[in-house]
Amino acid sequence: MNWRDHIVSDPAILVGKPTIKGTRISVELLLDRLADGWSIEDLLESYPHITHDDIHAALAFVSEIFKEESFVAMDWARL
């Protein structure tokens, strides 16, 4: 799957945050819901304008970003 077929960024929509093409549903929103314990089925029920492919594209998009970035592990308990 090519995430570029599903994910777009337009400065006029949500200040350019990556969104599902043709919607105002951001990749960030989908990830937040998944992190809160929502299932893919919950997302599809709550946001009927998106598809399984859209959700998988959002995950592929984020996966690609993580591969391109460097991260430093932090011990949050010590902060």
Secondary structure, DSSP 8 states (H G I E B T S, - for coil): --GGGTEE--TTSGGG--EETTSS-BHHHHHHHHHTT--HHHHHHH-TT--HHHHHHHHHHHHHHHHHS------GGG-
